[in-house]
Amino acid sequence: MASEASKAIDAKVLWGGGRSPFSVSYGKMMMWFFLISDALTFGGFLGALGFMRIKFADVWPVSEQVFFHFPFVHHTHLPLLYVAFMTFILIVSSVTMVLAVEAGHRMNKKDVTKWLALTVLGGAIFLGSQAWEWSTFISGSEYGSYRLADGTTATLLEDGNLEMKSGDIVSGAQADQIKAESEFVQGANLHRNEYGHQLYADFFFFITGFHGTHVLSGVILNFIILLNVLKGVYQKRGHYEMVEKAGLYWHFIDLVWVFVFTFFYLI
Amino acid sequence: MERDDIIEYSLDAHHSEEEGKKIRKKIWMVTLILTVVTTVEVVMGIFLSKTVVGADSGVWTAIKLAYIGLTLLKAGYIVMVFMHLGDERKWLRYLIIAPYIGFICYLLFILFGEASWITMG
């Protein structure tokens, strides 16, 4: 049996023996297999996030109160709008990708080039947006916060008053007492988080960071394939299946973001 | 080395201009659906956030379930139309979706059967 298992069998016999398993090519099926396992990794991340936010529900930050900044707009409360913009960019780049795949099925090199280039551009805009989002989160609120004994934080306002997690404004002697007794924190990283529980910041960096790494490798892959399209590699091969396989990966990135958007930002 | 991207037996590897027109129409339709659903989610996020409706109210539970429903709707369109899983053979579809059905059952089992330590503090 061992010799049977180690015997080299020609790919043409296996996949080209007059039929292919599930009527897909080898590469496409293996891309699906990779995505199945990759999605389980993200599933583990989001599952852990779900359990922890139930456990620490009292001191878990509300994302609408953390992510309300928008580039070039100051002193305005725009909850979730920037994340919504990022989501929209990723959906649009997924659309341009599926249009590139469609153009590939028609063997239309010009259209594939156009749509794939736009996909690379969309991915780059998303990465830039994520960098901005990270830097905003890391530098924190304008005047910082005080960490209270119960684990919640009170945000320092311009006039020296404190805004509690409940939304109440505390001023005067009471505010001075809180300031004297509590630790001052500004910004968030893996050691401190001015918005609330530390795990909120940890999950933010790990989940969006792991997703962002996927986007980065996706942009690089798409760019390499774009160069191959321009060189006419796939035109000569007779099919654009490579675009389709990279497309599966790219849509998967969009798919993961749809879940991150719901489970990290919305709920 | 033998090429392993032999696609002669793949489904829908090529299509004509007329078919392309129909497929593109479907793509734009799905784009519209995804955009509308995302907009609805964001509007809900702004006007019906946890602090507005109150964390303990049944309304917040209903909103959370609505978010999960809308997310699954978006995921379904992305996987079935953009990733063309809807056009693949039935058994390939099952092969890919089955692990997640198991995974979700597992998560629900852990949540309802084994996660009492979370609320015990």
Interface residues (C-beta under 8 A of the other chain):
Chain A: D10 A11 K12 W15 G16 G18 R19 S20 F22 S23 V24 S25 Y26 G27 K28 M29 W32 I36 A39 L40 G43 G47 G50 F51 I54 K55 A57 V62 E64 Q65 P79 L80 L81 A84 T87 F88 I91 V92 S94 V95 M97 V98 L99 V101 E102 A103 H105 R106 M107 G167 H239 E241 M242 E244 G247 L248 H251 F252 D254 L255 V258 F259 F261 T262 Y265 L266 I267
Chain B: E2 R3 D4 D5 I6 I7 E8 Y9 S10 L11 D12 A13 H14 H15 S16 E17 G20 I23 R24 I27 W28 T31 L34 T35 T38 T39 E41 V42 M44 G45 I46 S49 K50 T51 A55 K64 Y67 I68 L70 T71 K74 A75 I78 V79 V81 F82 M83 H84 E88 R89 W91 L92 L95 I96 P99 Y100 F103 L107 L111 A115 I118 T119
